[in-house]
Amino acid sequence: ISREGIVVRVYNIQAPSDWGLREVHTSKLINYLWAADDEIPWTKLRGRTVLVTGEEAMDRRWKRVPVLKIETLKTVDDDGEG
């Protein structure tokens, strides 16, 4: 699955991930982001618009927002680093 959104920090210690993806137009949290690669520069991506592809699954404790296991992540904003 592919999703486009803004990378945000999630401030709930019980959430399945520390990072999430917000919908660009509504700012609604659409996914928690999870990656096996711990070298993703999350703080540099915070607030940036990205295109994420991967496998989407539901965490049984968080039934309203799925977790997106990242396979690819690409910036789509014009910051020049992506």
C-alpha positions in Angstrom: 0.0 0.0 0.0 1.2 3.6 -0.6 0.3 6.6 1.6 1.3 10.2 1.3 1.3 12.4 4.4 3.2 14.5 6.9 5.6 12.8 9.4 4.7 13.7 13.0 5.9 12.6 16.4 3.3 10.7 18.4 3.3 11.6 22.1 1.4 8.6 23.5 3.8 6.1 25.2 1.3 3.3 24.6 1.1 3.9 20.8 2.6 1.2 18.6 5.2 3.7 17.3 6.8 7.0 18.1 6.1 8.3 14.6 3.0 8.8 12.6 1.7 9.9 9.3 -0.9 12.7 9.1 -3.2 13.3 6.1 -2.0 16.4 4.2 -5.3 18.2 4.0 -7.1 17.2 7.1 -4.2 16.6 9.5 -5.9 13.4 10.6 -3.5 10.7 11.8 -3.8 8.0 9.1 -1.0 5.6 10.1 1.6 4.8 12.7 5.0 4.3 11.0 7.2 1.4 11.9 10.5 0.5 10.3 12.9 -2.4 10.9 15.7 0.0 9.8 16.6 2.2 12.8 18.7 4.5 10.7 15.8 6.5 9.4 16.4 10.2 10.3 13.0 10.7 11.9 13.9 14.2 13.4 14.9 15.4 9.9 11.7 14.0 8.4 9.4 15.6 11.1 7.0 18.0 9.4 8.0 16.8 5.9 5.6 15.4 3.3 6.6 11.8 2.4 5.4 9.0 0.2 5.5 5.7 2.1 5.0 2.2 0.7 4.7 -0.9 2.8 2.5 -3.4 4.5 -0.4 -2.1 6.5 -1.7 -4.0 9.6 -3.9 -3.3 12.6 -2.5 -3.4 16.2 -5.1 -5.0 18.3 -4.8 -2.3 20.9 -5.1 0.6 18.4 -8.0 -0.4 16.2 -8.7 3.0 14.6 -5.2 3.8 13.2 -3.3 1.1 11.3 0.5 0.6 11.5 2.4 0.9 8.3 5.5 -1.2 8.1 7.8 0.9 5.9 9.4 -0.7 2.8 10.2 2.5 1.0 10.1 6.1 2.1 10.6 9.1 -0.2 10.2 12.8 0.5 7.9 14.7 -1.9 8.2 18.2 -0.6 10.6 20.7 -2.0 13.1 20.9 0.8 15.9 19.8 -1.6 17.0 16.8 0.5 14.6 14.2 -0.8 
